Amino acid sequence: ATLLICLAVCTRLSTVVILPPFLLYLLLSSEHKWRAFWVIGLTTLLTLGLILGTFWLRSGELMRYDIWGFHLDRILRTRWRMLKIQSRFLRTALDFGIPICLTLWAGLWAARHMRNKNQQPKQASLFNTATTPNLSLVLLTLVLMIAGLFVAHLVPRTTDSYYNALQLPLMAVVGSVVLRQWLGVSLDKQNVRVGKRYTVSLRWIGVGMLIVGMLLHATLQIRAVLRDGILNLPPHNQIATVQETASIVQQYVPPDLPILTFNQHLALEAKRETPPGYEMSIFAYRPTWDTAQANSYKVISNELLLEDLARPMALAAFTEFDLGQIYGERDAFFAILNYHYRWFYSIDHFGPYGDTLYLYVPPQFVPQSPQHPYPSTFADHIHLLGYDLAFTQANGLPVLDVALYWQADEAAAPAQSYTGFVQLLDTDGNFVTGFDNPPCHRTCPTDSWQRGEFLRDEYRLALEGVTPGVYQLQIGLYDAGGTRLKVVTGPFAEEDRILLTSVTVE
């Protein structure tokens, strides 16, 4: 038993908190305590020493960082850390309220029974332990193990309430034991009178309470799953999403060039390499290390990340989660990203939590084919090549995604900055909904375009509350003073807008 629990600790180090109560139980429940003491102690030392000792000998510094620094180094202020722990504690108490109550009940009973261990087993009590003399010790051990894991999951900055699903099997055992004793031994002999003619067994009352508790627990768990975005509705095929994204990557990145991303599954699917150090995804990100230290352990520091970003790479891909983890050099990171790259694609529902993946590329000069070609030219050397159109959902609400394909003239680039607009108009030409946006989410203002440069420019129109019907999709550009740019060539030449197509909102 000692060997197996030590192997479990070596597999997941956070379970080290269960080691003291478990080993103490083995010692107290043994008939030969001195022999058990030496067997347990030597087995623990040898197992942990042989397995974890090899990592310590390889690099004690890296091992210490992996256990402590990685989980704590990005929350520098004690007050912030305490607020995060408090928030996580409250979420955990709500999400696992029912099993926590059962566990506390079992712990209180076990402690009380151990204190009164000389009490006769047949004396009136909620529990009969005549055939299970070590039940109180078993329950108390399990309760201490569960409590230790709850506390351990409060400390790291990377954990959340759902980490405590690890304790659910233990809590199920503890809850089953106390409920079995309550429902199966004593309460079947007790009745409650209902009115003048009927009596109800407390066992059935207990069964009813159990059913209510299970339903309440299921409700709280479903609420937590929906709150944390663990389950996306409607369901999305994440494999298909990664495959589609990989095909986009292959369009922009030659096979011999690497991409910059923490999302290794995307790189593997696209058959593209990543620079050294990114193999362990965001877990390889050590923001506070210097370059020499990061290189020695084949991980990524802020210095290396900014250096790789500034090369620039053929493509950079970051999820919302990745960007939220960037620490210490956020301003420099986004300054380099916006200077060297254009934000071309936003891929919804990419990660396991449904977060968005953003694809950035350096200036492109080989145009990609839009879904719908629509060649036109605006004043100031701006060419429209076509557009993509897709109805989808964002945060459970309907939206219309539009991507415009632009190209600067080969002879001259735009002289000033313009803002693009995409709008839906009703049959009378009235504005219904729209979105204005400097091109590429502000990462490629028109006065930064190079001659012949190709760009993909995204817009998202909210459709919530839009009456079903047929609408006109209108696009255009305007300057800082609000004056719209004239169309020079195309079906709407001499006008200040283009009606791309009709759109049916259902």
Secondary structure, 3 states (H helix, E strand, C coil): CHHHHHHHHHHCHHHHHHHHHHHHHHHHCCCCHHHHHHHHHHHHHHHHHHHHHHHHHHCHHHHHHHHHHHHHCCCCCHHHHHHHHHHHHHHHHHHCHHHHHHHHHHHHHHHHHHHCCCCCCCCCCCCCCCCCCCHHHHHHHHHHHHHHHHHHCCCCCCCCHHHHHHHHHHHHHHHHHHHHHHHHHHHHHCEEEECCCEEEEHHHHHHHHHHHHHHHHHHHHHHHHHHCCCCCCCCCCHHHHHHHHHHHHHHHCCCCCCCEECCHHHHHHHCCCCCCCCCCHHHHECCCCCHHHHHHCCCECHHHHHHHHCCCCCCEEEEHHHHHHCCCCHHHHHHHHHHHCEEEEEECCCCCCCCCEEEEECCECCCCCCCEEEEEEECCCEEEEEEEEEEEEECCEEEEEEEEEEEECCCCCCCCCCEEEEEEECCCCCEEEEEEECCCCCCCCHHHCCCCCEEEEEEEEECCCCCCEEEEEEEEEECCCCCECCEEECCCCCCCCEEEEEEEEC
